[in-house]
Amino acid sequence: MEPVSSLQSICYKRGSLQLLDQRKLPLETIYLDIQDAADGWSAIRDMVVRGAPAIAIAAALSLAVEVFNLKAFNGTSDDAASFINKKLEYLVSSRPTAVNLSDAATKLKEVTSKAAATASEAQSIFQAYIEAAEIMLKDDVSSNKAIGSYGASFLQHQLKNSKRLSILTHCNTGSLATAGYGTALGVIRAVHTEGLLERAYCTETRPFNQGSRLTAFELVHDNIPATLIADSAAAALMKDGRVDAVIVGADRVAANGDTANKIGTYSLALCAMNHKIPFYVAAPLTSIDLSLTSGKEIVIEERSPKELTHSGGGLGEQVAASGISVWNPAFDVTPANLIAGIITEKGVITKMSSDAFDIKDFVQKVDQ
């Protein structure tokens, strides 16, 4: 099993899955055994694992472990495919906003359907599913590294007047939010590797403090020059001229470029626009949902009031007055007009002369 120093949120070998309990970081490093889809659902819902890419991989692998360890399955290949499909639908219900999870489920359903069309034994369906889930794990890491490479090269070209760049990011989009390396934080890693990074700034990202607990942890671990700021300090930091670019991740990107990401992202985009600082989204193509015409159609998850009324994202002592009403959306939607570019593993999506993204055209071209 991978040691914690590798910053792996997901430790997998066939038949066994452990997830790093990110609620305990950075003070404790505890891995939880995940034995089936029910364990996976709870781990995702309870924020043991978080980050859109990591959620998808953890869900897929939790079911892979379950079917690998099934003592017996009395049914046909079609029964096995139906069993897997129902489990995948259940896993998707754990967190509705991140499109990567539903995208992974759709692709895995296609794998099992194709296998069921030609196989006569249930075990063949389970084997096909396990192999497909394992490929997703491997592909996520290579995808993230490509995002980092494209992002670093793009930023160097776009911000050529700056010898070294200071980049602000929000929430956690690194190794802990993916199968490895990261998306927005992966770009920062790549910029640092190229010797172009002056400093990374990370917001605390209330109320669950993914920035102060997780992103800061990763930046310190990798010896990347970094500074933690309060969420409310971002505008002042930009006004002081200490930010060259803002890069965030995404849980779902609509066809027009509107992007759902951790609550507070929209505020950062507005601040960046006011200070004429480019604002970028870094996300794999699996985060793009072409079925949605705009961000108005994105379902925004609302989480427990306790995350606001108690310290430690709801895990500590009460800090708010008893009886107060709470509104706690997990995400907000940043309109496409505030986004300068979307960095993917296939290149950077930029705006056309009409000042709008043509994401569908980009996706179709890279899929050819």
N, C-alpha and C positions, 0 to 999 in steps of 0.2 A: 504494500500500500504506500502511496506517495506520502512523504513527510510534509508537515505543515509549512516548512520553509519554502516549498515550491509554490505556495499560494494556490493550491488546487482546491477549488470548492467541491469538485466532484472526483471521488476516487472509485474507480470501477475496474473490476475484472469479471469475466463471465461468471454469472451466478452470484455476484456480490457487489453491493453498492453502499458506499458511505458518503454522506454529505457533511461538509463542514458547517457547524451550527454558527451562522454568521451573527446571530443575536448575541453571542458571547464575546465576539471580537471587539476590541483588540486585547482584552485582558485574559481571556481563556481560549484555548484551542481544543474544541471538542468535536469529534466526529460521531454522527448518529447512523446506526445501521438502518438501511431501508430494505425491507424484505418483500414489499409488494406495492401495488398501485395505491392502496389506501394509505400506506406510509408516505408515499410520494406526494399524494394530494395534501396531506396534513403538513408536510415539510414545506410545500410551496405556499399554502394558505397562511401558515404561521410564520413565514419569512425566515425559516431556517436557510433556505436557498432563495435568492432573488436576483433580479437582472433578467431581462427578456430571453437572451440566448440560453443562459444557465437553466432557467425554468423549463424550457422546451427539452433540453437534453436530460435533465433530471427526471422529468415526467416519462420520457421515452425509456430511459434505462430502468426506472422503477418497475415498469411493466415487463421489461426484458428479464429482470431478475425473477419476477413472479412466475413467468411462463417457463423459464429455465428450471426452476425448482419445483414445478408441479409434480406431485407424486403420481397422479394418474389423471387422465382426461378421457372420459368416455364420450366420444363424439366424432363426427366426421370432420373433414377439412373445412367444410362450410361452417360447421359449428365452432371450430377453432377461430375462424376469421370473425364470426359474429361475437365471440367472447372477447377478442382483442378490440374490436371496434367499440363495443360498449364500455370497456375499460378506458379507452382513449377519450371517449366523450365525457366520461366521469372526470378524468384528469384535466380536461380543458376547462371544466367548471371551477377549478381551484382559483384561477385569477383571469378574469375575462378581458382585460385591456391589452395585454401583451399578445400581439398577433403571432409571434414565433411559435407559441404553444399550439395554437389552432392550425398553423401552417404545417408544423411537424406531424400533428395528428392526421391531417389530411393526406400527407405523403405516405405515412405509415399504413394508413387504411388502403391506399392504392397498392402498396407492396403486398399486403395480405390478400387482397382481392385477386391480384394476378396469380399469386401462389395457389390460391384455392381453386382457380380455374384449371390448373394442370395437375395438382397434387391430390392424392387419394387419402393420405394419412394426416391426421391433425399435427403430428410432430413436425412435418415438413413446413407447415404454416408457422409454427412457433419458431423454428430455426430461421426461416426467412425474415421474420420480424426482428429477432435478436440481431442478426447480421446487419439489417438496415439501421437499427438504433445505434449500433456500434460505429457504423460509417458516419452517422450524424455527429457523433462525438469527435471523431477524427477531423471531419470537414470543418467543424466550428473553429478549431484552433488555426487551421490554415487560412480560413476566411478572415479571422481577426488580424492575423499578421499581414494579410494583403491590404486590409483597411488601413492599418498603421503605415504601411509603405506608401500607398497612394496619398494618404493624408499628409504625411511629412513632405513628400515631393510637391504636392499642390500648395501647401502653405509656404514653402520656401520660394516658390514661383510667385505666388500672389503677394507675399509680404517681403519682396526682395529689398525694400528700403531698410528693413530691420535686419541687422546682423544676427541678433539672437532674439528669440521670441519668448514672450511671457503669455501663458495660456491659462484661462480660467475654465474650470469644469464644474459640473454639478452632479450630485448623487455619486454612485459608484458604477463605473463601466469598465472595470479592469478584469483581471484574472478571476476575481471572486464573483463577477456577474456573468461570466461566460465559461466555456470549457477551458479557456486559457488565453492569456495575453490581453484581451480586451478590445473594445471598440473605440470610444472617445479617449479613454486612458491608454489604449493601444497606440493611438496617434501620438499622444504625448510621449510615450515610451520611445517610439520611432524617432521623433524629433530630438529627444535627448540623446539617443544612440548616434544620431548624425552630428551631434555637437552643436545643435542650433537652439537648444532650450536655455533661456535665461532663468525662468522660474515657472513652476506650475502653481496655480492657486486653486484650492478646492473649498467649496462651501461646506458648511456643516450638514446641510440638508435635513432640516427638521421635518417632521417630528421623530423620524426613526434614526436620524443621524448617520445615514450611510456614508456621508462625506467624511465626517470626523472619525468615525469608527473604522471604516473600510478603505476608502480612498487614501486617507492619510496613512493608514497602515501599509498599503501597497507602495506608496511613494517613499516612505521611510525605508521599507524593506529593500527597494531597488536603488537606494541612494540617489534619488532624483531630487534636485533642489525644489523645495515646495513650502508653501505657507497655507495654513488653514485660516479661513475667515468666517465670520458669522454670515448667515444668509443675507441679513440686512445691510452688510457692509459692501456688497458688490458694487452698488452705484458709486459710492465714495472711492472705491479702488479704481474704477474706470475713470472717474473725474480726475484723479491724480495722474492719469496717463500711464498706469502700470499694467495695462492689459492690451495685448496686440490682437488677440482673437479669443472667442469663446467657442468651446467645442463640447457638445453634450451627446448623449446616446438617444435612443428612441425605443419606445415600446410598440408603437404602431405609426406608420406613415401612410397617409391617405394618398390617393392618386394625384391630387393637386399639390402635394408637398406639405400640407398641414401635418404637424407632428405631435403626437401624444408622448409626453415624457414625465418624469417625476415632477410633482407639484413644486412650483417655483421656477420652472424653466421658462415659462412665458414672461415672468417678471424680468429675468435676466436678458431675454431677447429684446424687450422694450428698452431696458437700460442700454444695451449694446447699440441699438439703433440710434438712441439719443446722443450717444457719444461717438457715433460713426465707427464702431468696432464691428468687424465681420463676425457673424454668428453662424456656426456650422453644426450640422447633425452628422454623426458617424454611426452607421448602422448597416448590418448585412441586408442583402436583398430580401431575406425572409421576414424582415420587419416591415416591408412594404405591402400594403393591402390595396390592390388595385380595384377591389370590389367596392371600396368606399370613395365617393367622389370628393368628399371634403372631410375635415375634422369634425364637423357637426354630427357626423354619423358614428363617431367613435364612442363606445360605451366607457364611461369613466367609473372606475371602482371607487367606492367609498369604504373606508376602513373604520375600525372600532374607535369610538370617542376616547377610549382609555389611552390611546397613543398620544393624545394631547393633554389629557387630564393628569397623567402620571409621568414621572421621569423615565428616562431610558426607553422612550418609544412605547410606553405602556407597561414596561416590565418592572418599574421601580415604584417609589412611593408617590402618593397623590400630591400634586402641586397646584392644581386648579380648584377654585371654589366648588363645593358640592352643589349640584342643581343647575350648573351652567349648561346651556345648550352647546353642542359641538358640531361643526361642519368639517369633515376630514377627508376630502378627496385625495386619492393617492397620486393622481396625475392631473395635468392641465394640457391644453392644446395650444401650441404655438402656430400662428398663421404662417403660411408659406411666404408671405411678403416680408417677413422678418428674417428669413433664412437665406443665407448667401450661397449655400451649397450643401449637398448631401453626399458624404463620403462613404462609398461602398467597397466591397471586395473586388468589384469589376471596374472601378474608376469613380470619378467624382461627377455627380449630376449637377450641372449648373443651369442657370436660367437662360431662356431663349431671348431674342431681341424684344419680345413682348413682355419681358420681366416676369415670366411664369415658367414653372418647371414642366417639362414633357417627360414625366417619369415613365409612362407607359411605353413610349417610343424607345427610351433608354433600355428598359427591361427587355423589350422584344429584340433589340439589336444584340445585346450581350447573350441572349439565349440562343441565338442562331448558330 
